[in-house]
Structures are given as C-alpha cells and as structure tokens.
C-alpha cells in the first residue's frame, strides 16, 4: 500500500511543475514522508518506463547535468485515477476510525 501512496505523492509533486529529483525529496520531507534517494530513483525510472513521466537534461553550473521530470498526458490521467482511489480509501478508513456501534451511543 505504501508503494502506491508514494507513487501518488511523487506524481502529485511533479504535476505542479517540472522538477529535479532533489525537489521531490524535499517536498516529501516537508510533508514528513521520510524517503531515501535509493527509493526515489528506481521509482522514477519505473514511472518513466511506464510512460507516466518524461524528462529532459539540463546542464548545471554546480555539478553534473540534472534530469528534470514532468508528467506525460498518460501520467496526468493516472494521477487523477490515483487521487480518486486515495479519496475513496481515505473516506473508508476515516469512517472505520470514527465507527460507532449502536451499543456505543
């Protein structure tokens, strides 16, 4: 389940603007989702191979060239589907967390 949530989070970050991998890590960290680089790069590669992301290289003044990611049209559609699924799951879990039986009243 966490893998699917991480995919949703990464696609959401990329949907806002073209981003570099460290931007994704920063956004996840700010959201208090601690993810290591070794988790992000294989996932970005898989999402790219699945046609959800595209990337371009840009020269950097402070090191090697950087790969900037953006969503493809397919990636945008998958993101919308993942968002809908997340909302349904979240609503279901919240209803169970707040569940009261007739005996509790």
Backbone as a printed PyTorch tensor [residue, N CA C, xyz], in Angstrom:
tensor([[[  0.8330,  -1.1920,   0.0000],
         [  0.0000,   0.0000,   0.0000],
         [  0.8750,   1.2510,   0.0000]],

        [[  1.9820,   1.2250,   0.7500],
         [  2.8440,   2.4020,   0.8200],
         [  3.4140,   2.7530,  -0.5490]],

        [[  3.7380,   1.7180,  -1.3490],
         [  4.2790,   1.9580,  -2.6790],
         [  3.2970,   2.7700,  -3.5210]],

        [[  2.0330,   2.4060,  -3.4790],
         [  1.0210,   3.1380,  -4.2280],
         [  0.8610,   4.5650,  -3.7470]],

        [[  0.9680,   4.7650,  -2.4400],
         [  0.8600,   6.1040,  -1.8690],
         [  2.0660,   6.9410,  -2.2810]],

        [[  3.2370,   6.3380,  -2.2720],
         [  4.4460,   7.0640,  -2.6720],
         [  4.3610,   7.4760,  -4.1410]],

        [[  3.8490,   6.5800,  -4.9720],
         [  3.6510,   6.9010,  -6.3890],
         [  2.7070,   8.0930,  -6.5310]],

        [[  1.6110,   8.0770,  -5.7980],
         [  0.6570,   9.1910,  -5.8130],
         [  1.3350,  10.4920,  -5.3820]],

        [[  2.1150,  10.4290,  -4.3200],
         [  2.7890,  11.6310,  -3.8150],
         [  3.7910,  12.1800,  -4.8290]],

        [[  4.5720,  11.2980,  -5.4250],
         [  5.5750,  11.7330,  -6.3940],
         [  4.9130,  12.3380,  -7.6280]],

        [[  3.8950,  11.6850,  -8.1530],
         [  3.1970,  12.2270,  -9.3210],
         [  2.5530,  13.5720,  -8.9850]],

        [[  2.0430,  13.7110,  -7.7720],
         [  1.4290,  14.9800,  -7.3570],
         [  2.4570,  16.0940,  -7.3300]],

        [[  3.6360,  15.8240,  -6.8000],
         [  4.6970,  16.8400,  -6.7570],
         [  5.0860,  17.2360,  -8.1810]],

        [[  5.2440,  16.2550,  -9.0400],
         [  5.6710,  16.5330, -10.4180],
         [  4.5720,  17.2480, -11.1990]],

        [[  3.3250,  17.0370, -10.8190],
         [  2.2200,  17.6580, -11.5690],
         [  2.2210,  19.1760, -11.4310]],

        [[  2.8100,  19.6870, -10.3630],
         [  2.8170,  21.1330, -10.1270],
         [  3.7810,  21.8830, -11.0380]],

        [[  4.9200,  21.2500, -11.3280],
         [  5.9190,  21.8790, -12.1850],
         [  6.9990,  20.8570, -12.5190]],

        [[  7.7980,  21.1630, -13.4900],
         [  8.9290,  20.3190, -13.8450],
         [  9.8990,  20.3250, -12.6630]],

        [[ 10.3350,  19.1430, -12.2290],
         [ 11.1600,  19.0730, -11.0260],
         [ 12.3550,  18.1530, -11.1890]],

        [[ 13.3520,  18.4350, -10.3880],
         [ 14.5690,  17.6460, -10.2480],
         [ 14.3350,  16.6860,  -9.0830]],

        [[ 14.9930,  15.5520,  -9.0670],
         [ 14.7660,  14.5440,  -8.0230],
         [ 14.9140,  15.1110,  -6.6130]],

        [[ 15.8700,  15.9920,  -6.4060],
         [ 16.0410,  16.5450,  -5.0560],
         [ 14.8450,  17.4090,  -4.6570]],

        [[ 14.1540,  18.0210,  -5.6230],
         [ 12.9380,  18.7760,  -5.3190],
         [ 11.8480,  17.8420,  -4.7910]],

        [[ 11.7750,  16.6580,  -5.3710],
         [ 10.7920,  15.6620,  -4.9310],
         [ 11.1040,  15.2330,  -3.5060]],

        [[ 12.3690,  14.9290,  -3.2460],
         [ 12.7760,  14.5260,  -1.8980],
         [ 12.4790,  15.6170,  -0.8740]],

        [[ 12.7290,  16.8590,  -1.2380],
         [ 12.4500,  17.9840,  -0.3440],
         [ 10.9540,  18.0820,  -0.0500]],

        [[ 10.1290,  17.9690,  -1.0830],
         [  8.6790,  18.0500,  -0.8970],
         [  8.1820,  16.9210,   0.0040]],

        [[  8.6990,  15.7170,  -0.1930],
         [  8.3060,  14.5850,   0.6460],
         [  8.7450,  14.8030,   2.0900]],

        [[  9.9410,  15.3340,   2.2550],
         [ 10.4600,  15.6080,   3.6020],
         [  9.6120,  16.6760,   4.2960]],

        [[  9.2420,  17.7290,   3.5640],
         [  8.4010,  18.7830,   4.1310],
         [  7.0380,  18.2530,   4.5440]],

        [[  6.5740,  17.2240,   3.8370],
         [  5.2870,  16.5950,   4.1660],
         [  5.4490,  15.5280,   5.2520]],

        [[  6.6680,  15.4120,   5.7840],
         [  7.0030,  14.4540,   6.8310],
         [  6.9180,  13.0010,   6.3520]],

        [[  7.1430,  12.7950,   5.0580],
         [  7.2690,  11.4580,   4.4860],
         [  8.7510,  11.2280,   4.2420]],

        [[  9.3630,  10.4700,   5.1060],
         [ 10.7990,  10.2580,   5.0060],
         [ 11.0920,   9.1320,   4.0210]],

        [[ 11.6750,   9.5090,   2.9070],
         [ 12.0020,   8.5710,   1.8410],
         [ 13.4530,   8.8070,   1.4540]],

        [[ 14.1890,   7.7390,   1.2760],
         [ 15.5970,   7.8580,   0.9030],
         [ 15.7480,   7.9010,  -0.6110]],

        [[ 16.8620,   8.4650,  -1.0630],
         [ 17.1270,   8.5810,  -2.5010],
         [ 17.0580,   7.2380,  -3.1970]],

        [[ 17.5440,   6.2020,  -2.5290],
         [ 17.5590,   4.8700,  -3.1280],
         [ 16.1770,   4.3340,  -3.4450]],

        [[ 15.1550,   4.9140,  -2.8560],
         [ 13.7700,   4.5290,  -3.1480],
         [ 13.2230,   5.3370,  -4.3210]],

        [[ 13.6010,   6.5970,  -4.3900],
         [ 13.0460,   7.5120,  -5.3880],
         [ 13.5070,   7.1890,  -6.8090]],

        [[ 14.7990,   7.0070,  -6.9950],
         [ 15.3180,   6.8530,  -8.3540],
         [ 14.7710,   5.6360,  -9.1010]],

        [[ 14.7020,   4.4620,  -8.4730],
         [ 14.0960,   3.3320,  -9.1910],
         [ 12.6170,   3.5680,  -9.5130]],

        [[ 11.9160,   4.2400,  -8.6050],
         [ 10.5030,   4.5340,  -8.8430],
         [ 10.3390,   5.5280,  -9.9930]],

        [[ 11.1810,   6.5470, -10.0410],
         [ 11.1340,   7.4990, -11.1590],
         [ 11.4200,   6.7880, -12.4790]],

        [[ 12.3650,   5.8760, -12.4760],
         [ 12.6870,   5.1140, -13.6920],
         [ 11.5010,   4.2650, -14.1210]],

        [[ 10.8650,   3.6100, -13.1600],
         [  9.7060,   2.7750, -13.4940],
         [  8.5600,   3.6270, -14.0370]],

        [[  8.2970,   4.7610, -13.4030],
         [  7.2270,   5.6480, -13.8720],
         [  7.5260,   6.1720, -15.2790]],

        [[  8.7850,   6.4440, -15.5510],
         [  9.1890,   6.8930, -16.8870],
         [  9.0130,   5.7590, -17.8900]],

        [[  9.4380,   4.5490, -17.5290],
         [  9.2990,   3.3970, -18.4240],
         [  7.8400,   3.0340, -18.6630]],

        [[  6.9750,   3.3410, -17.6920],
         [  5.5380,   3.0930, -17.8430],
         [  4.8430,   4.1910, -18.6430]],

        [[  5.6010,   5.2050, -19.0610],
         [  5.0400,   6.2770, -19.8790],
         [  4.3380,   7.3630, -19.0900]],

        [[  4.5410,   7.3920, -17.7660],
         [  3.8650,   8.3960, -16.9410],
         [  4.6730,   9.6780, -16.7940]],

        [[  5.9820,   9.5620, -16.9870],
         [  6.8740,  10.7060, -16.8690],
         [  7.7220,  10.8610, -18.1130]],

        [[  8.1180,  12.0880, -18.3580],
         [  9.1540,  12.3620, -19.3500],
         [ 10.2190,  13.1670, -18.6170]],

        [[ 11.3670,  13.2910, -19.2310],
         [ 12.4140,  14.0670, -18.5900],
         [ 13.2700,  14.7520, -19.6410]],

        [[ 13.9960,  15.7360, -19.1830],
         [ 14.9640,  16.4160, -20.0330],
         [ 16.2000,  16.6790, -19.1850]],

        [[ 17.3370,  16.7180, -19.8410],
         [ 18.5970,  17.0140, -19.1610],
         [ 18.8750,  18.5010, -19.2350]],

        [[ 19.4180,  19.0450, -18.1550],
         [ 19.8270,  20.4560, -18.1420],
         [ 21.2050,  20.5360, -17.4960]],

        [[ 22.0750,  21.2700, -18.1350],
         [ 23.4230,  21.4680, -17.5810],
         [ 23.3180,  22.2150, -16.2650]],

        [[ 24.2020,  21.8730, -15.3500],
         [ 24.2290,  22.5130, -14.0430],
         [ 25.5420,  23.2630, -13.8730]],

        [[ 25.4760,  24.4130, -13.2540],
         [ 26.6990,  25.1850, -13.0100],
         [ 27.4770,  24.6310, -11.8180]],

        [[ 26.8130,  23.7830, -11.0160],
         [ 27.4660,  23.2840,  -9.8020],
         [ 27.6020,  21.7640,  -9.7810]],

        [[ 27.8050,  21.1510, -10.9340],
         [ 27.9690,  19.6990, -10.9460],
         [ 27.5140,  19.0960, -12.2520]],

        [[ 27.1750,  17.8120, -12.2000],
         [ 26.7640,  17.1190, -13.4250],
         [ 25.4000,  17.6140, -13.9230]],

        [[ 25.0530,  17.2860, -15.1630],
         [ 23.7320,  17.6820, -15.6770],
         [ 22.6200,  17.0990, -14.8020]],

        [[ 21.5050,  17.7850, -14.7690],
         [ 20.3650,  17.3520, -13.9600],
         [ 19.2300,  16.8850, -14.8560]],

        [[ 18.5110,  15.8720, -14.3580],
         [ 17.3560,  15.3400, -15.0650],
         [ 16.1040,  15.9610, -14.4420]],

        [[ 15.3410,  16.6800, -15.2580],
         [ 14.1020,  17.3100, -14.8010],
         [ 12.9160,  16.5200, -15.3230]],

        [[ 12.0010,  16.1680, -14.4180],
         [ 10.8510,  15.3230, -14.7340],
         [  9.5820,  16.1520, -14.8870]],

        [[  8.7070,  15.6690, -15.7680],
         [  7.3690,  16.2430, -15.9110],
         [  6.4030,  15.1080, -16.2370]],

        [[  5.1260,  15.3520, -16.0010],
         [  4.1090,  14.3390, -16.2860],
         [  3.7850,  14.3050, -17.7670]],

        [[  3.5380,  13.1200, -18.2720],
         [  3.0110,  12.9720, -19.6190],
         [  1.4830,  13.0750, -19.5220]],

        [[  0.8250,  13.0630, -20.6490],
         [ -0.6400,  13.0750, -20.6390],
         [ -1.1610,  11.8260, -19.9220]],

        [[ -0.5370,  10.6960, -20.1920],
         [ -0.9160,   9.4470, -19.5190],
         [ -0.6730,   9.5710, -18.0170]],

        [[  0.4440,  10.1780, -17.6330],
         [  0.7520,  10.3810, -16.2230],
         [ -0.3020,  11.2220, -15.5270]],

        [[ -0.7960,  12.2430, -16.2050],
         [ -1.8520,  13.0900, -15.6300],
         [ -3.1320,  12.2920, -15.4060]],

        [[ -3.4730,  11.4340, -16.3550],
         [ -4.6750,  10.6020, -16.2200],
         [ -4.5190,   9.6060, -15.0750]],

        [[ -3.3500,   8.9850, -14.9870],
         [ -3.0960,   8.0330, -13.8980],
         [ -3.1380,   8.7580, -12.5500]],

        [[ -2.5780,   9.9470, -12.4860],
         [ -2.6070,  10.7240, -11.2480],
         [ -4.0450,  10.9870, -10.8130]],

        [[ -4.9020,  11.3780, -11.7290],
         [ -6.3040,  11.6390, -11.3860],
         [ -6.9750,  10.3850, -10.8500]],

        [[ -6.6840,   9.2440, -11.4640],
         [ -7.2390,   7.9760, -11.0040],
         [ -6.7220,   7.6220,  -9.6100]],

        [[ -5.4280,   7.8170,  -9.3870],
         [ -4.8540,   7.5510,  -8.0670],
         [ -5.4490,   8.4640,  -7.0080]],

        [[ -5.6940,   9.7230,  -7.3600],
         [ -6.3110,  10.6620,  -6.4190],
         [ -7.7110,  10.1880,  -6.0250]],

        [[ -8.4890,   9.7620,  -7.0220],
         [ -9.8450,   9.2710,  -6.7480],
         [ -9.7930,   8.0520,  -5.8380]],

        [[ -8.8980,   7.1170,  -6.1460],
         [ -8.7570,   5.9160,  -5.3220],
         [ -8.3350,   6.2760,  -3.9000]],

        [[ -7.4130,   7.2450,  -3.7780],
         [ -6.9640,   7.6690,  -2.4540],
         [ -8.1220,   8.2560,  -1.6550]],

        [[ -8.9250,   9.0980,  -2.2930],
         [-10.0460,   9.7210,  -1.5900],
         [-11.0400,   8.6610,  -1.1130]],

        [[-11.3070,   7.6700,  -1.9610],
         [-12.2190,   6.5900,  -1.5610],
         [-11.6470,   5.8090,  -0.3850]],

        [[-10.3610,   5.4570,  -0.4640],
         [ -9.7120,   4.7160,   0.6100],
         [ -9.6880,   5.5430,   1.8940]],

        [[ -9.3270,   6.8040,   1.7670],
         [ -9.2590,   7.6950,   2.9220],
         [-10.6230,   7.8240,   3.5920]],

        [[-11.6640,   8.0020,   2.8020],
         [-13.0150,   8.1110,   3.3530],
         [-13.4220,   6.8200,   4.0610]],

        [[-13.0820,   5.6770,   3.4560],
         [-13.4220,   4.3890,   4.0620],
         [-12.7000,   4.2030,   5.3940]],

        [[-11.4120,   4.4850,   5.4130],
         [-10.6300,   4.3350,   6.6440],
         [-11.1380,   5.3070,   7.7070]],

        [[-11.3980,   6.5420,   7.3290],
         [-11.9080,   7.5210,   8.2940],
         [-13.2510,   7.0940,   8.8690]],

        [[-14.1080,   6.5040,   8.0380],
         [-15.4030,   6.0620,   8.5570],
         [-15.2180,   4.9270,   9.5630]],

        [[-14.2230,   4.0690,   9.3300],
         [-13.9620,   2.9890,  10.2860],
         [-13.3160,   3.5050,  11.5630]],

        [[-12.4360,   4.4860,  11.4320],
         [-11.8020,   5.0740,  12.6160],
         [-12.8640,   5.7090,  13.5090]],

        [[-13.8380,   6.3200,  12.8970],
         [-14.8890,   7.0170,  13.6400],
         [-16.1380,   6.1610,  13.8400]],

        [[-16.0520,   4.8840,  13.5280],
         [-17.1940,   3.9770,  13.5970],
         [-17.6830,   3.8160,  15.0330]],

        [[-18.9720,   3.9140,  15.1670],
         [-19.5970,   3.6810,  16.4710],
         [-20.7250,   2.6840,  16.2680]],

        [[-20.7670,   1.6820,  17.1050],
         [-21.8670,   0.7410,  17.0290],
         [-23.0600,   1.3170,  17.7840]],

        [[-24.1970,   0.7070,  17.6340],
         [-25.3820,   1.1710,  18.3520],
         [-25.1680,   1.0850,  19.8510]],

        [[-24.3090,   0.1670,  20.2780],
         [-24.0380,  -0.0010,  21.7110],
         [-23.2130,   1.1470,  22.2740]],

        [[-22.5110,   1.8690,  21.3910],
         [-21.6560,   2.9630,  21.8370],
         [-22.4380,   4.2480,  22.0980]],

        [[-23.6670,   4.3090,  21.6690],
         [-24.4490,   5.5350,  21.8000],
         [-25.0940,   5.6700,  23.1490]]])
